[in-house]
Amino acid sequence: MRDTIAEHYENLARDYDGNWAHSAEYVEWMNRLIAEALDLRPGDRVADVGGGTGLFERALLPRISPDTPLLCVDPSQHMLDQVPADPRVRTVCAGAEEVAEGRADLPYGELDAVLVKETIHHVPDVAATVGGLARLLAPGGRLLIISLPPKLDYPLFQAALDRFAERHPEIADIAAAMRSSGLDTRIGQHDFAVEVDREHYIRLVQRHKWMSVLFTFTDEELASGAEEMRSRHPEQTLRFTDRFGFVLGRRPE
Ligand SMILES: C[S@@+](CC[C@H](N)C(=O)[O-])C[C@H]1O[C@@H](n2cnc3c(N)ncnc32)[C@H](O)[C@@H]1O
C-alpha cells in the first residue's frame, strides 16, 4: 500500500499545485485559516508533516526566519522536489510515522507547531502517530490536523465515495487521539464552496486520478465511474461543498 501511495504522489507531483482544487482563492483561504489556527510566534520550530509541495505553508512563512526554518516533511521526494527554494524552508524526506517515532532526522528536539493537512489517512495507525506527534510538542505547542470527513459530498461515483469513506478516519477519532495524548483539543469545521465544469472534473477523476483513492481503480472502473457521474449529474456546472475538519490540540504550558 505504501508503494501504491508513493507511486500516486510521484505521478501527481508536477501537476499538484495546478490542481483545480488549488485555485488561488482556495489556497489563500486555506492558508489564512492555517495561519490563524497555528498562531506562530517568531522563532517557533514548525513542521508541516505530509507537507507535499509546501503549498499550504505560505501564510506561515512571514513568521519564519532562516535561522529556524520550517520543516516540510514528506515521504515522497517527488513532492518535495516541487517545494519552491526558500531559505526559510527545509525539506525532510520521511513519513509521519517516522517523525512520530523519533526516527526522522529533524534538526529540532521538540516542536512549537505541527501541521498535518490531508495526510493523516495515509498512516496505518492514526492514534499512535497522533500520540507520537503530540509527544514532540514543546509546552504550549500546537498540533493542527486538517482532514476531510469520511463521508464526502463530492459528485464522485459511488464506489469511490465508499472506498474513500473506508480509508478515512472520523474527525472525532482524530480528536479523541489528541485528547488521550494530553492535548487540550478542539474541533472546527471550515467549508469551501466549489463550482467546477463537469467535464473538467471528470477528466481530473478519470485521467489525472487527483485523489489517492482514485488510483485504486482500474481504467475500466474509472470509465464506468465517469458514466455514472454524468448520469447522476446532468448539469454542466457541478456545485458542492468541500468540508474540512480542523482538529487543533495544544500541549498545556
Ligand atoms: C493530499 S497530499 C497533501 C499534501 C499537503 N499537506 C497539502 O495539503 O497540499 C498527501 C501527502 O501525504 C504524503 N504522505 C503519504 N504517506 C504519508 C505518510 N505515511 N506520512 C506522511 N506523509 C505521507 C504524500 O506524499 C502527499 O504529499
The ligand as a MOL file (V3000), in Angstrom:
LIG
                    3D

  0  0  0     0  0            999 V3000
M  V30 BEGIN CTAB
M  V30 COUNTS 27 29 0 0 0
M  V30 BEGIN ATOM
M  V30 1 C -3.0710 15.0050 -0.3310 0
M  V30 2 S -1.3470 15.2590 -0.1620 0 CHG=1
M  V30 3 C -1.3470 16.6480 0.9570 0
M  V30 4 C -0.0920 17.4600 0.8280 0
M  V30 5 C -0.1540 18.7930 1.5790 0
M  V30 6 N -0.3110 18.6060 3.0060 0
M  V30 7 C -1.2980 19.6140 1.0270 0
M  V30 8 O -2.3270 19.7460 1.6920 0
M  V30 9 O -1.1370 20.1000 -0.1120 0 CHG=-1
M  V30 10 C -0.8660 13.9340 0.9010 0
M  V30 11 C 0.6370 13.9320 1.1710 0
M  V30 12 O 0.8940 12.9310 2.1540 0
M  V30 13 C 2.1230 12.3120 1.8230 0
M  V30 14 N 2.1590 11.0190 2.5260 0
M  V30 15 C 1.8200 9.7960 2.0840 0
M  V30 16 N 2.0220 8.8850 3.0590 0
M  V30 17 C 2.4770 9.5540 4.1390 0
M  V30 18 C 2.8920 9.1870 5.4450 0
M  V30 19 N 2.8440 7.9040 5.8420 0
M  V30 20 N 3.3450 10.1500 6.2690 0
M  V30 21 C 3.3910 11.4410 5.8740 0
M  V30 22 N 3.0080 11.8560 4.6570 0
M  V30 23 C 2.5590 10.9250 3.8030 0
M  V30 24 C 2.1050 12.2320 0.3210 0
M  V30 25 O 3.4030 12.0290 -0.2190 0
M  V30 26 C 1.4980 13.5900 -0.0360 0
M  V30 27 O 2.4740 14.5760 -0.2110 0
M  V30 END ATOM
M  V30 BEGIN BOND
M  V30 1 1 1 2
M  V30 2 1 2 3
M  V30 3 1 2 10
M  V30 4 1 3 4
M  V30 5 1 4 5
M  V30 6 1 5 6
M  V30 7 1 5 7
M  V30 8 2 7 8
M  V30 9 1 7 9
M  V30 10 1 10 11
M  V30 11 1 11 12
M  V30 12 1 11 26
M  V30 13 1 12 13
M  V30 14 1 13 14
M  V30 15 1 13 24
M  V30 16 1 14 15
M  V30 17 1 14 23
M  V30 18 2 15 16
M  V30 19 1 16 17
M  V30 20 1 17 18
M  V30 21 2 17 23
M  V30 22 1 18 19
M  V30 23 2 18 20
M  V30 24 1 20 21
M  V30 25 2 21 22
M  V30 26 1 22 23
M  V30 27 1 24 25
M  V30 28 1 24 26
M  V30 29 1 26 27
M  V30 END BOND
M  V30 END CTAB
M  END
